Amino acid sequence: MNPAEIKRKRTESALKEILPEAFSMLDDEELQNIVVTEVVCSRGRYDSKVYLDKTGIDETKQNEILKKLRKVQGFLKNYVKESEGWYRSPNFKFEFDDHIDRVAKIDELFKQISTSKKKEN
């Protein structure tokens, strides 16, 4: 791993810790309870994708939350800059993480395969 990758991983780790703190400072209770599952920064660390946990949130509510997060992005960037002492903060692109759903589907497929093999034997 080269030094640039190490810096990017450190930035991702710091953002994963700082963003929930920033969410808790907001007045909106929906945004205060958001869980960050993963942060992926671009190579130059100017942009980052922030993946959020969508457990228990329906699709219309997810869209509302994403709109609210776009509106408060300036506050989030300032909070990150000040708390870490950075010169600039990356731009955030928020998405709800569907990784858990994909894992559940794959697990279900494996169960179906194992039950069909048991029936064949």
N, C-alpha and C positions, 0 to 999 in steps of 0.2 A: 504494500500500500504506500503510495507516494504522499508527500506532505500536503498536496492540495486535497487529496481524498480524505486525509485525516482531519483537515480543517473543515471540510464539508460535513463530515460525520459529527464533529463537535458542534457545529452550527445546528444541525438537525436535532441533536440531543438537547441542546440548550433551548431550542424553540419548542420542543415537545414538553419541556418543563415550564417554560415561561408563559406560553399561550393560555393554559388553563388558569394561571394566576390572573392574566389580563382579562379573561372571560369573567372571572369572579368579581372584578372591579366594575363591571357594567351594571346598569340599572335593570336591564331586561332579565327576568328570571329564567326564561327559556335559554338564553345564551350563557347564563351562569352555570348551568348544569351540563353543558356540552363536554364530552370526553374526547380528547385527541388520541387517536390510535397510532398514528404515524405521521412523520413529516419527512418529505423528500425534497431536497434542495437541488437546484440546477447546478451545473458545473461552476459557474461564476458566483454562485450563491446570491444572485440578484432576484431570483424567483423561487418560490417554494410551493409545493402542493401539501396542503394540510388535510389529512384524512380524519374524519369524525365518525364516532360510533353512532349508528342509526337504530340501535336497539330500542324498540318501543315508540318510534317516531314514524308516523305515516308519511306518505309521499308529499301530500300538500303541505304538511307542517315542515318537512325538510326543505321545500322550496322557499317557504317563508323565512326559515332560519338562515338559509344561504343569502337571501336578499338583505336581511338584517346584518349579517356578517360583512357583506360588501360595503354597507353604509358605515360601519364602525372600523373599517380597515385602517383609516388614518390614526385613530386612537391606538389600535393594536400595534401599529408600526412604531409610534412614539413610545409606547410602553416598553416594547422590546429594546429599542435603542437606549432608553434611559436606564433600564434595569441591567443591561449588559455592558453599557458604556461603548456601544458600537457607533461608528460614524454614520452608518445607514443600515436600515433594516430591509430584508427582502420583501418583495411583493408577495402577497398571499393569495393562493387560489384554493378555496375551500371545496371539498367534495366529501360526500358521505361514503364510508368504506363498505363495499359489498364483499369484501374478502371472506367474512364470516359466512355469508350466504353461499358463496362458492364452495367453501370447505364443507358445509353441511350437505350440499348437493353431491359432492364427490363421495363423502361418507355414505350417503344413501345409495349411490351407484355401487360402491363396494359391497354393501350389504345385499343388494339385489343379486350381484354376481355370486356371492358366497352361498346365498340360499338356492340359486339355480344350479350351482355345482353340487350342492348337497342332494337336491332332488334327482340329479342325473346319476349319482352313485348309489 
